[in-house]
Amino acid sequence: MKPRVQRGGKPGQKSFYLNIPADIVRSLNISEEDEFILNVETKDGEITLCYKRVKKQ
């Protein structure tokens, strides 16, 4: 997957977005109301992004 880059709200800032393929969204039942926590790890020059879905109470 390639990240999509767009300008952010403040001058000079950029926001990066990852597009999730539709078949993954359907299989994991992801909706617009879901919230996620992002954990970022780097090791040996590799970046690992781990998103954890937070259940609303």
All heavy atoms as TSV, in Angstrom:
chain	resi	resn	atom	element	x	y	z
A	1	MET	N	N	0.844	-1.172	0.000
A	1	MET	CA	C	0.000	0.000	0.000
A	1	MET	C	C	0.886	1.230	0.000
A	1	MET	O	O	1.908	1.248	0.658
A	1	MET	CB	C	-0.878	0.035	1.244
A	1	MET	CG	C	-2.006	-0.961	1.237
A	1	MET	SD	S	-3.111	-0.728	2.635
A	1	MET	CE	C	-2.203	-1.589	3.896
A	2	LYS	N	N	0.465	2.234	-0.722
A	2	LYS	CA	C	1.190	3.492	-0.719
A	2	LYS	C	C	0.413	4.507	0.104
A	2	LYS	O	O	-0.800	4.633	-0.039
A	2	LYS	CB	C	1.354	4.028	-2.134
A	2	LYS	CG	C	2.319	3.229	-2.967
A	2	LYS	CD	C	2.578	3.919	-4.277
A	2	LYS	CE	C	3.614	3.147	-5.060
A	2	LYS	NZ	N	3.968	3.842	-6.296
A	3	PRO	N	N	1.114	5.262	0.988
A	3	PRO	CA	C	0.406	6.296	1.729
A	3	PRO	C	C	0.027	7.451	0.809
A	3	PRO	O	O	0.717	7.746	-0.147
A	3	PRO	CB	C	1.412	6.740	2.789
A	3	PRO	CG	C	2.729	6.285	2.310
A	3	PRO	CD	C	2.501	5.144	1.382
A	4	ARG	N	N	-1.085	8.087	1.111
A	4	ARG	CA	C	-1.548	9.248	0.353
A	4	ARG	C	C	-1.149	10.473	1.173
A	4	ARG	O	O	-1.374	10.532	2.372
A	4	ARG	CB	C	-3.058	9.185	0.187
A	4	ARG	CG	C	-3.655	10.320	-0.585
A	4	ARG	CD	C	-5.117	10.056	-0.896
A	4	ARG	NE	N	-5.881	9.627	0.263
A	4	ARG	CZ	C	-6.847	10.338	0.827
A	4	ARG	NH1	N	-7.182	11.503	0.364
A	4	ARG	NH2	N	-7.500	9.856	1.865
A	5	VAL	N	N	-0.537	11.463	0.535
A	5	VAL	CA	C	-0.063	12.650	1.230
A	5	VAL	C	C	-0.946	13.832	0.877
A	5	VAL	O	O	-1.244	14.071	-0.293
A	5	VAL	CB	C	1.404	12.956	0.840
A	5	VAL	CG1	C	1.908	14.175	1.576
A	5	VAL	CG2	C	2.293	11.763	1.117
A	6	GLN	N	N	-1.394	14.563	1.903
A	6	GLN	CA	C	-2.187	15.769	1.697
A	6	GLN	C	C	-1.684	16.844	2.634
A	6	GLN	O	O	-1.099	16.553	3.669
A	6	GLN	CB	C	-3.662	15.518	1.980
A	6	GLN	CG	C	-4.313	14.577	1.016
A	6	GLN	CD	C	-5.785	14.402	1.326
A	6	GLN	OE1	O	-6.216	14.588	2.453
A	6	GLN	NE2	N	-6.550	14.033	0.326
A	7	ARG	N	N	-1.929	18.083	2.270
A	7	ARG	CA	C	-1.549	19.204	3.128
A	7	ARG	C	C	-2.403	19.201	4.391
A	7	ARG	O	O	-3.581	18.913	4.352
A	7	ARG	CB	C	-1.737	20.520	2.401
A	7	ARG	CG	C	-0.827	20.650	1.218
A	7	ARG	CD	C	0.183	21.749	1.463
A	7	ARG	NE	N	1.058	21.840	0.311
A	7	ARG	CZ	C	2.354	21.588	0.356
A	7	ARG	NH1	N	2.912	21.232	1.471
A	7	ARG	NH2	N	3.096	21.706	-0.711
A	8	GLY	N	N	-1.783	19.528	5.525
A	8	GLY	CA	C	-2.499	19.585	6.789
A	8	GLY	C	C	-3.111	20.953	7.023
A	8	GLY	O	O	-3.131	21.809	6.136
A	9	GLY	N	N	-3.605	21.192	8.232
A	9	GLY	CA	C	-4.292	22.424	8.568
A	9	GLY	C	C	-3.360	23.614	8.726
A	9	GLY	O	O	-3.714	24.730	8.392
A	10	LYS	N	N	-2.154	23.405	9.229
A	10	LYS	CA	C	-1.220	24.502	9.472
A	10	LYS	C	C	-0.292	24.664	8.276
A	10	LYS	O	O	0.048	23.685	7.615
A	10	LYS	CB	C	-0.410	24.238	10.739
A	10	LYS	CG	C	-1.251	24.209	11.994
A	10	LYS	CD	C	-0.399	23.992	13.213
A	10	LYS	CE	C	-1.262	23.944	14.457
A	10	LYS	NZ	N	-0.452	23.723	15.654
A	11	PRO	N	N	0.132	25.888	7.991
A	11	PRO	CA	C	1.051	26.109	6.862
A	11	PRO	C	C	2.333	25.289	7.007
A	11	PRO	O	O	2.912	25.222	8.085
A	11	PRO	CB	C	1.355	27.605	6.941
A	11	PRO	CG	C	0.226	28.195	7.713
A	11	PRO	CD	C	-0.229	27.123	8.666
A	12	GLY	N	N	2.732	24.641	5.940
A	12	GLY	CA	C	3.955	23.861	5.926
A	12	GLY	C	C	3.828	22.450	6.455
A	12	GLY	O	O	4.769	21.676	6.373
A	13	GLN	N	N	2.677	22.077	7.012
A	13	GLN	CA	C	2.496	20.722	7.528
A	13	GLN	C	C	1.883	19.828	6.462
A	13	GLN	O	O	1.149	20.290	5.596
A	13	GLN	CB	C	1.582	20.719	8.743
A	13	GLN	CG	C	2.235	21.190	10.004
A	13	GLN	CD	C	1.343	20.966	11.213
A	13	GLN	OE1	O	0.131	20.857	11.080
A	13	GLN	NE2	N	1.937	20.893	12.380
A	14	LYS	N	N	2.191	18.560	6.540
A	14	LYS	CA	C	1.588	17.559	5.666
A	14	LYS	C	C	0.963	16.479	6.523
A	14	LYS	O	O	1.472	16.157	7.589
A	14	LYS	CB	C	2.622	16.928	4.743
A	14	LYS	CG	C	3.203	17.870	3.722
A	14	LYS	CD	C	4.195	17.155	2.839
A	14	LYS	CE	C	4.802	18.112	1.840
A	14	LYS	NZ	N	5.819	17.449	1.018
A	15	SER	N	N	-0.137	15.916	6.062
A	15	SER	CA	C	-0.774	14.789	6.721
A	15	SER	C	C	-0.635	13.583	5.812
A	15	SER	O	O	-0.750	13.698	4.606
A	15	SER	CB	C	-2.258	15.070	6.980
A	15	SER	OG	O	-2.397	16.139	7.880
A	16	PHE	N	N	-0.380	12.416	6.402
A	16	PHE	CA	C	-0.238	11.183	5.645
A	16	PHE	C	C	-1.399	10.264	5.988
A	16	PHE	O	O	-1.748	10.105	7.152
A	16	PHE	CB	C	1.087	10.497	5.974
A	16	PHE	CG	C	2.284	11.277	5.521
A	16	PHE	CD1	C	2.778	12.326	6.277
A	16	PHE	CD2	C	2.909	10.965	4.333
A	16	PHE	CE1	C	3.875	13.046	5.857
A	16	PHE	CE2	C	4.010	11.674	3.901
A	16	PHE	CZ	C	4.500	12.721	4.670
A	17	TYR	N	N	-1.988	9.647	4.980
A	17	TYR	CA	C	-3.130	8.757	5.162
A	17	TYR	C	C	-2.813	7.416	4.530
A	17	TYR	O	O	-2.235	7.350	3.448
A	17	TYR	CB	C	-4.381	9.334	4.488
A	17	TYR	CG	C	-4.789	10.673	5.042
A	17	TYR	CD1	C	-4.290	11.843	4.492
A	17	TYR	CD2	C	-5.658	10.759	6.118
A	17	TYR	CE1	C	-4.650	13.078	4.996
A	17	TYR	CE2	C	-6.029	11.994	6.629
A	17	TYR	CZ	C	-5.515	13.146	6.068
A	17	TYR	OH	O	-5.868	14.367	6.570
A	18	LEU	N	N	-3.180	6.328	5.198
A	18	LEU	CA	C	-3.058	4.995	4.623
A	18	LEU	C	C	-4.431	4.551	4.160
A	18	LEU	O	O	-5.397	4.590	4.927
A	18	LEU	CB	C	-2.522	3.998	5.641
A	18	LEU	CG	C	-1.068	4.164	6.043
A	18	LEU	CD1	C	-0.717	3.173	7.141
A	18	LEU	CD2	C	-0.158	3.978	4.851
A	19	ASN	N	N	-4.534	4.164	2.917
A	19	ASN	CA	C	-5.785	3.635	2.386
A	19	ASN	C	C	-5.874	2.154	2.719
A	19	ASN	O	O	-4.938	1.394	2.464
A	19	ASN	CB	C	-5.861	3.832	0.876
A	19	ASN	CG	C	-5.982	5.287	0.513
A	19	ASN	OD1	O	-6.630	6.053	1.213
A	19	ASN	ND2	N	-5.359	5.683	-0.581
A	20	ILE	N	N	-6.989	1.745	3.291
A	20	ILE	CA	C	-7.209	0.335	3.621
A	20	ILE	C	C	-8.063	-0.266	2.510
A	20	ILE	O	O	-9.133	0.269	2.206
A	20	ILE	CB	C	-7.930	0.189	4.971
A	20	ILE	CG1	C	-7.135	0.884	6.075
A	20	ILE	CG2	C	-8.153	-1.277	5.310
A	20	ILE	CD1	C	-7.870	0.971	7.395
A	21	PRO	N	N	-7.628	-1.351	1.893
A	21	PRO	CA	C	-8.423	-1.972	0.837
A	21	PRO	C	C	-9.827	-2.344	1.325
A	21	PRO	O	O	-10.015	-2.751	2.479
A	21	PRO	CB	C	-7.627	-3.221	0.464
A	21	PRO	CG	C	-6.222	-2.911	0.875
A	21	PRO	CD	C	-6.350	-2.053	2.106
A	22	ALA	N	N	-10.814	-2.187	0.450
A	22	ALA	CA	C	-12.221	-2.403	0.798
A	22	ALA	C	C	-12.487	-3.817	1.313
A	22	ALA	O	O	-13.287	-3.993	2.244
A	22	ALA	CB	C	-13.105	-2.109	-0.411
A	23	ASP	N	N	-11.820	-4.832	0.759
A	23	ASP	CA	C	-12.071	-6.199	1.224
A	23	ASP	C	C	-11.611	-6.396	2.674
A	23	ASP	O	O	-12.229	-7.138	3.437
A	23	ASP	CB	C	-11.442	-7.234	0.293
A	23	ASP	CG	C	-9.949	-7.041	0.098
A	23	ASP	OD1	O	-9.473	-5.900	0.262
A	23	ASP	OD2	O	-9.272	-8.023	-0.233
A	24	ILE	N	N	-10.557	-5.701	3.093
A	24	ILE	CA	C	-10.111	-5.780	4.483
A	24	ILE	C	C	-11.099	-5.061	5.392
A	24	ILE	O	O	-11.443	-5.552	6.469
A	24	ILE	CB	C	-8.688	-5.193	4.646
A	24	ILE	CG1	C	-7.680	-6.086	3.912
A	24	ILE	CG2	C	-8.319	-5.047	6.121
A	24	ILE	CD1	C	-6.281	-5.554	3.887
A	25	VAL	N	N	-11.596	-3.905	4.959
A	25	VAL	CA	C	-12.585	-3.158	5.742
A	25	VAL	C	C	-13.831	-4.006	5.962
A	25	VAL	O	O	-14.347	-4.090	7.077
A	25	VAL	CB	C	-12.947	-1.828	5.033
A	25	VAL	CG1	C	-14.129	-1.149	5.708
A	25	VAL	CG2	C	-11.746	-0.898	5.006
A	26	ARG	N	N	-14.301	-4.658	4.904
A	26	ARG	CA	C	-15.500	-5.498	5.029
A	26	ARG	C	C	-15.242	-6.711	5.923
A	26	ARG	O	O	-16.054	-7.043	6.786
A	26	ARG	CB	C	-15.976	-5.950	3.650
A	26	ARG	CG	C	-16.677	-4.850	2.867
A	26	ARG	CD	C	-17.337	-5.392	1.623
A	26	ARG	NE	N	-16.379	-5.962	0.674
A	26	ARG	CZ	C	-15.767	-5.282	-0.293
A	26	ARG	NH1	N	-16.027	-4.007	-0.465
A	26	ARG	NH2	N	-14.916	-5.872	-1.094
A	27	SER	N	N	-14.109	-7.371	5.752
A	27	SER	CA	C	-13.848	-8.587	6.521
A	27	SER	C	C	-13.650	-8.294	8.010
A	27	SER	O	O	-13.977	-9.123	8.852
A	27	SER	CB	C	-12.640	-9.338	5.964
A	27	SER	OG	O	-11.458	-8.593	6.160
A	28	LEU	N	N	-13.140	-7.107	8.353
A	28	LEU	CA	C	-12.943	-6.743	9.757
A	28	LEU	C	C	-14.097	-5.909	10.306
A	28	LEU	O	O	-14.064	-5.500	11.462
A	28	LEU	CB	C	-11.630	-5.969	9.924
A	28	LEU	CG	C	-10.363	-6.742	9.583
A	28	LEU	CD1	C	-9.144	-5.844	9.694
A	28	LEU	CD2	C	-10.213	-7.965	10.474
A	29	ASN	N	N	-15.099	-5.663	9.457
A	29	ASN	CA	C	-16.285	-4.908	9.853
A	29	ASN	C	C	-15.915	-3.532	10.425
A	29	ASN	O	O	-16.389	-3.122	11.475
A	29	ASN	CB	C	-17.115	-5.702	10.860
A	29	ASN	CG	C	-18.533	-5.179	10.951
A	29	ASN	OD1	O	-19.033	-4.567	10.011
A	29	ASN	ND2	N	-19.174	-5.405	12.076
A	30	ILE	N	N	-15.016	-2.818	9.731
A	30	ILE	CA	C	-14.588	-1.486	10.146
A	30	ILE	C	C	-15.611	-0.476	9.650
A	30	ILE	O	O	-16.032	-0.516	8.499
A	30	ILE	CB	C	-13.193	-1.156	9.569
A	30	ILE	CG1	C	-12.160	-2.124	10.148
A	30	ILE	CG2	C	-12.818	0.293	9.860
A	30	ILE	CD1	C	-10.785	-1.993	9.534
A	31	SER	N	N	-16.005	0.445	10.556
A	31	SER	CA	C	-16.950	1.483	10.171
A	31	SER	C	C	-16.359	2.860	10.471
A	31	SER	O	O	-15.330	2.983	11.142
A	31	SER	CB	C	-18.278	1.310	10.926
A	31	SER	OG	O	-18.116	1.673	12.278
A	32	GLU	N	N	-17.023	3.896	9.990
A	32	GLU	CA	C	-16.552	5.264	10.201
A	32	GLU	C	C	-16.601	5.654	11.676
A	32	GLU	O	O	-15.890	6.563	12.099
A	32	GLU	CB	C	-17.395	6.245	9.393
A	32	GLU	CG	C	-17.228	6.098	7.907
A	32	GLU	CD	C	-18.114	7.053	7.121
A	32	GLU	OE1	O	-18.836	7.868	7.733
A	32	GLU	OE2	O	-18.073	6.992	5.890
A	33	GLU	N	N	-17.412	4.973	12.467
A	33	GLU	CA	C	-17.545	5.301	13.883
A	33	GLU	C	C	-16.447	4.671	14.740
A	33	GLU	O	O	-16.299	5.027	15.909
A	33	GLU	CB	C	-18.911	4.859	14.418
A	33	GLU	CG	C	-20.070	5.698	13.907
A	33	GLU	CD	C	-20.485	5.332	12.491
A	33	GLU	OE1	O	-20.364	4.139	12.121
A	33	GLU	OE2	O	-20.904	6.232	11.750
A	34	ASP	N	N	-15.697	3.722	14.194
A	34	ASP	CA	C	-14.634	3.064	14.954
A	34	ASP	C	C	-13.508	4.044	15.266
A	34	ASP	O	O	-13.217	4.949	14.494
A	34	ASP	CB	C	-14.058	1.882	14.173
A	34	ASP	CG	C	-15.004	0.711	14.104
A	34	ASP	OD1	O	-15.897	0.608	14.963
A	34	ASP	OD2	O	-14.852	-0.101	13.185
A	35	GLU	N	N	-12.888	3.835	16.430
A	35	GLU	CA	C	-11.728	4.614	16.825
A	35	GLU	C	C	-10.549	3.667	16.991
A	35	GLU	O	O	-10.713	2.518	17.395
A	35	GLU	CB	C	-11.999	5.361	18.137
A	35	GLU	CG	C	-13.072	6.420	18.005
A	35	GLU	CD	C	-13.300	7.164	19.315
A	35	GLU	OE1	O	-12.501	7.000	20.259
A	35	GLU	OE2	O	-14.290	7.908	19.371
A	36	PHE	N	N	-9.346	4.155	16.672
A	36	PHE	CA	C	-8.147	3.337	16.726
A	36	PHE	C	C	-7.040	4.055	17.481
A	36	PHE	O	O	-6.946	5.271	17.463
A	36	PHE	CB	C	-7.646	3.019	15.311
A	36	PHE	CG	C	-8.568	2.136	14.540
A	36	PHE	CD1	C	-9.635	2.675	13.829
A	36	PHE	CD2	C	-8.390	0.771	14.522
A	36	PHE	CE1	C	-10.493	1.869	13.110
A	36	PHE	CE2	C	-9.251	-0.053	13.805
A	36	PHE	CZ	C	-10.298	0.509	13.108
A	37	ILE	N	N	-6.196	3.268	18.149
A	37	ILE	CA	C	-4.981	3.769	18.787
A	37	ILE	C	C	-3.822	3.285	17.917
A	37	ILE	O	O	-3.756	2.113	17.551
A	37	ILE	CB	C	-4.833	3.214	20.215
A	37	ILE	CG1	C	-5.971	3.719	21.096
A	37	ILE	CG2	C	-3.488	3.601	20.804
A	37	ILE	CD1	C	-5.987	3.102	22.479
A	38	LEU	N	N	-2.901	4.193	17.591
A	38	LEU	CA	C	-1.759	3.850	16.751
A	38	LEU	C	C	-0.517	3.655	17.605
A	38	LEU	O	O	-0.181	4.501	18.432
A	38	LEU	CB	C	-1.507	4.962	15.727
A	38	LEU	CG	C	-0.233	4.848	14.898
A	38	LEU	CD1	C	-0.241	3.577	14.053
A	38	LEU	CD2	C	-0.068	6.072	14.023
A	39	ASN	N	N	0.183	2.525	17.403
A	39	ASN	CA	C	1.466	2.253	18.028
A	39	ASN	C	C	2.500	2.154	16.914
A	39	ASN	O	O	2.327	1.399	15.967
A	39	ASN	CB	C	1.398	0.943	18.826
A	39	ASN	CG	C	2.685	0.659	19.558
A	39	ASN	OD1	O	3.416	1.566	19.910
A	39	ASN	ND2	N	2.960	-0.608	19.786
A	40	VAL	N	N	3.568	2.945	17.014
A	40	VAL	CA	C	4.608	2.969	15.982
A	40	VAL	C	C	5.903	2.448	16.577
A	40	VAL	O	O	6.349	2.910	17.621
A	40	VAL	CB	C	4.829	4.402	15.445
A	40	VAL	CG1	C	5.908	4.419	14.382
A	40	VAL	CG2	C	3.533	4.978	14.909
A	41	GLU	N	N	6.514	1.470	15.896
A	41	GLU	CA	C	7.790	0.917	16.333
A	41	GLU	C	C	8.765	0.945	15.169
A	41	GLU	O	O	8.368	0.740	14.019
A	41	GLU	CB	C	7.618	-0.520	16.814
A	41	GLU	CG	C	6.733	-0.678	18.031
A	41	GLU	CD	C	6.570	-2.123	18.454
A	41	GLU	OE1	O	7.272	-3.000	17.917
A	41	GLU	OE2	O	5.725	-2.384	19.323
A	42	THR	N	N	10.037	1.211	15.470
A	42	THR	CA	C	11.078	1.142	14.441
A	42	THR	C	C	12.141	0.154	14.893
A	42	THR	O	O	12.520	0.121	16.065
A	42	THR	CB	C	11.723	2.525	14.192
A	42	THR	OG1	O	12.238	3.020	15.421
A	42	THR	CG2	C	10.714	3.506	13.623
A	43	LYS	N	N	12.587	-0.684	13.954
A	43	LYS	CA	C	13.610	-1.673	14.256
A	43	LYS	C	C	14.352	-1.992	12.969
A	43	LYS	O	O	13.732	-2.319	11.947
A	43	LYS	CB	C	12.973	-2.938	14.829
A	43	LYS	CG	C	13.975	-3.988	15.245
A	43	LYS	CD	C	13.291	-5.188	15.857
A	43	LYS	CE	C	14.299	-6.253	16.215
A	43	LYS	NZ	N	13.655	-7.450	16.742
A	44	ASP	N	N	15.651	-1.877	12.999
A	44	ASP	CA	C	16.505	-2.172	11.845
A	44	ASP	C	C	16.064	-1.416	10.597
A	44	ASP	O	O	16.055	-1.951	9.492
A	44	ASP	CB	C	16.525	-3.681	11.563
A	44	ASP	CG	C	17.071	-4.490	12.721
A	44	ASP	OD1	O	17.952	-3.964	13.453
A	44	ASP	OD2	O	16.631	-5.627	12.912
A	45	GLY	N	N	15.657	-0.167	10.764
A	45	GLY	CA	C	15.259	0.658	9.622
A	45	GLY	C	C	13.852	0.388	9.117
A	45	GLY	O	O	13.410	1.014	8.164
A	46	GLU	N	N	13.140	-0.544	9.747
A	46	GLU	CA	C	11.772	-0.860	9.351
A	46	GLU	C	C	10.794	-0.170	10.290
A	46	GLU	O	O	11.045	-0.056	11.484
A	46	GLU	CB	C	11.513	-2.368	9.399
A	46	GLU	CG	C	12.348	-3.171	8.422
A	46	GLU	CD	C	11.936	-2.957	6.981
A	46	GLU	OE1	O	10.732	-2.751	6.731
A	46	GLU	OE2	O	12.821	-2.995	6.119
A	47	ILE	N	N	9.671	0.283	9.764
A	47	ILE	CA	C	8.635	0.916	10.563
A	47	ILE	C	C	7.446	-0.034	10.644
A	47	ILE	O	O	6.987	-0.542	9.622
A	47	ILE	CB	C	8.179	2.249	9.944
A	47	ILE	CG1	C	9.358	3.221	9.859
A	47	ILE	CG2	C	7.045	2.865	10.743
A	47	ILE	CD1	C	9.040	4.478	9.091
A	48	THR	N	N	6.953	-0.271	11.843
A	48	THR	CA	C	5.763	-1.086	12.045
A	48	THR	C	C	4.664	-0.215	12.631
A	48	THR	O	O	4.864	0.416	13.669
A	48	THR	CB	C	6.051	-2.256	13.010
A	48	THR	OG1	O	7.121	-3.035	12.488
A	48	THR	CG2	C	4.829	-3.125	13.201
A	49	LEU	N	N	3.526	-0.160	11.934
A	49	LEU	CA	C	2.361	0.567	12.418
A	49	LEU	C	C	1.351	-0.461	12.886
A	49	LEU	O	O	0.959	-1.351	12.134
A	49	LEU	CB	C	1.737	1.413	11.298
A	49	LEU	CG	C	2.649	2.400	10.588
A	49	LEU	CD1	C	1.891	3.076	9.455
A	49	LEU	CD2	C	3.180	3.424	11.562
A	50	CYS	N	N	0.913	-0.342	14.137
A	50	CYS	CA	C	-0.065	-1.267	14.685
A	50	CYS	C	C	-1.262	-0.464	15.172
A	50	CYS	O	O	-1.139	0.342	16.092
A	50	CYS	CB	C	0.570	-2.053	15.827
A	50	CYS	SG	S	-0.573	-3.239	16.546
A	51	TYR	N	N	-2.397	-0.693	14.525
A	51	TYR	CA	C	-3.628	0.002	14.914
A	51	TYR	C	C	-4.465	-0.939	15.775
A	51	TYR	O	O	-4.692	-2.078	15.405
A	51	TYR	CB	C	-4.430	0.394	13.678
A	51	TYR	CG	C	-3.826	1.534	12.907
A	51	TYR	CD1	C	-2.931	1.296	11.867
A	51	TYR	CD2	C	-4.155	2.843	13.209
A	51	TYR	CE1	C	-2.362	2.340	11.154
A	51	TYR	CE2	C	-3.613	3.887	12.496
A	51	TYR	CZ	C	-2.725	3.637	11.478
A	51	TYR	OH	O	-2.175	4.672	10.767
A	52	LYS	N	N	-4.922	-0.429	16.928
A	52	LYS	CA	C	-5.771	-1.214	17.817
A	52	LYS	C	C	-7.152	-0.550	17.852
A	52	LYS	O	O	-7.273	0.637	18.163
A	52	LYS	CB	C	-5.184	-1.268	19.217
A	52	LYS	CG	C	-6.001	-2.061	20.193
A	52	LYS	CD	C	-5.334	-2.093	21.559
A	52	LYS	CE	C	-6.164	-2.889	22.525
A	52	LYS	NZ	N	-5.537	-2.941	23.850
A	53	ARG	N	N	-8.187	-1.323	17.533
A	53	ARG	CA	C	-9.540	-0.778	17.554
A	53	ARG	C	C	-9.998	-0.634	18.998
A	53	ARG	O	O	-9.857	-1.545	19.797
A	53	ARG	CB	C	-10.505	-1.678	16.780
A	53	ARG	CG	C	-11.874	-1.065	16.689
A	53	ARG	CD	C	-12.891	-1.832	15.893
A	53	ARG	NE	N	-12.453	-3.030	15.239
A	53	ARG	CZ	C	-13.091	-3.590	14.227
A	53	ARG	NH1	N	-14.190	-3.065	13.761
A	53	ARG	NH2	N	-12.648	-4.691	13.693
A	54	VAL	N	N	-10.571	0.523	19.327
A	54	VAL	CA	C	-11.081	0.807	20.663
A	54	VAL	C	C	-12.576	0.680	20.634
A	54	VAL	O	O	-13.251	1.339	19.838
A	54	VAL	CB	C	-10.676	2.234	21.120
A	54	VAL	CG1	C	-11.219	2.520	22.494
A	54	VAL	CG2	C	-9.174	2.404	21.085
A	55	LYS	N	N	-13.111	-0.199	21.467
A	55	LYS	CA	C	-14.562	-0.382	21.540
A	55	LYS	C	C	-15.180	0.762	22.338
A	55	LYS	O	O	-14.719	1.072	23.425
A	55	LYS	CB	C	-14.906	-1.709	22.226
A	55	LYS	CG	C	-14.376	-2.916	21.507
A	55	LYS	CD	C	-15.269	-3.277	20.358
A	55	LYS	CE	C	-14.777	-4.576	19.756
A	55	LYS	NZ	N	-15.528	-4.972	18.621
A	56	LYS	N	N	-16.215	1.375	21.769
A	56	LYS	CA	C	-16.924	2.426	22.491
A	56	LYS	C	C	-17.842	1.787	23.522
A	56	LYS	O	O	-18.416	0.736	23.295
A	56	LYS	CB	C	-17.736	3.281	21.524
A	56	LYS	CG	C	-16.879	4.125	20.637
A	56	LYS	CD	C	-17.735	5.057	19.817
A	56	LYS	CE	C	-16.882	5.898	18.923
A	56	LYS	NZ	N	-17.677	6.829	18.137
A	57	GLN	N	N	-17.955	2.449	24.682
A	57	GLN	CA	C	-18.791	1.889	25.738
A	57	GLN	C	C	-20.099	2.605	25.835
A	57	GLN	O	O	-20.331	3.660	25.490
A	57	GLN	CB	C	-18.069	1.968	27.067
A	57	GLN	CG	C	-16.819	1.139	27.042
A	57	GLN	CD	C	-16.067	1.224	28.367
A	57	GLN	OE1	O	-16.504	1.876	29.299
A	57	GLN	NE2	N	-14.953	0.558	28.437
